[in-house]
C-alpha cells in the first residue's frame, strides 16, 4: 500500500543527470549508487519532503501524457521502497504543504 508520509532525499547525496536522461544518485558515505531512468529521475526530484508517494504518483498522472493511475502508484511506491531500503530517501511523520509543481 502506498504511504501517505512525505518522502525526502537524505542529505549529503551526490546526483548527476546523464545526457541519456538517466539520473545517477550516490551516497558517498555508504557507497550505495543507483541509476534511475528518466521517470525515476522525475520521482527523485519530487522527493523533496513536501509530497507523499501518492502525491508524487498523482503529479505524474496529471503531467505525463498517457500515465495510468494504478500503474503510476504501484511504480512510485516500489521505487520509494527501494530508495528507502538503500538509505537514499526517508519518510517524515507529517505531510508538508501540498504542491503541484516540482
N, C-alpha and C positions, 0 to 999 in steps of 0.2 A: 504494500500500500504506500502511496506517495505521502511523503512527510509534509507537514504544514509548517515546520520550523524553517527559519531562513538559513540560507547557505552563504558562507563567507570563505573566501580564499584565505589560506593560512599565510601569515606574514613571512617575509624573507624568501619567497619563491622567485625563481628566475623564469621568465617566459620569453619566447620568441615566435613570431609568426613567420612561417616559411613562405616562399613565393608560390608554393602549391596551394596555399590557403590553410594548411595544417598549422596547429599551434603546439609547440614543444613547451612542456612545463617541467622544471627541475627543482627538486627540493635539495639544496646544496648540503644541508646537514645530514640527511638520511641517504642521499644518493638516488632517491626514487625519481624516475623520469617517466613521463608519458607523452605520447604523441596523439593529439586529438585531431580528428577530421574537421573539416570546416564547420559543420553543425555543432560538433563538440566544442569548438572554439567559441561559438556563439553562447552556448550554455556556460562555458567557463567565464566569459566576460560578464554574464548576468549573475554569477555567484558573488555578489557584491555586498552581502549582508542585509539587503533590503527585500529580497524575494525568497519565497519558498520554492521547492522543486515544482509544485503545482502552478505557481505563478509564472515560473520560467516556461513551463510547457504551454500555458495559456498565451504568453507573449509570442512564442514560436508559432502557435496556431493562428494568431492574429496577423503575423507579419511574414510568414513563409507560405507562398502560394502552394496549394496542394497538400499542406500539412494535415495529417489525420490526428484528431484529438486524442484518441485512446493510444495510438502508437507513440505520439509525442510524449504523453505522460509516462508510458512504460519506459521509453528510451531515456528520458531525462531522469527518471527515478533510478534506473540501472546505472547510468553514468554517475549520478550523485553518490550512490552507494560505493562504486568503485573508487571515486576520488576520495571519499571519506576513509575507506579502508587503507588507502595509500598515504593518508595523512596530508592531503593537499587541500581539502576543504573541511570545514567544521560547521556544525549546526549551532544556532543560538536558540535560546528558550522562547524568545518572544519575537514576533514578526515586527519588522520595522515599517516605515512608511511605504505604502504601495506606490509603484511607479510603472508606467507603461513604456518607458524609454530606457535604453541601456545606460 
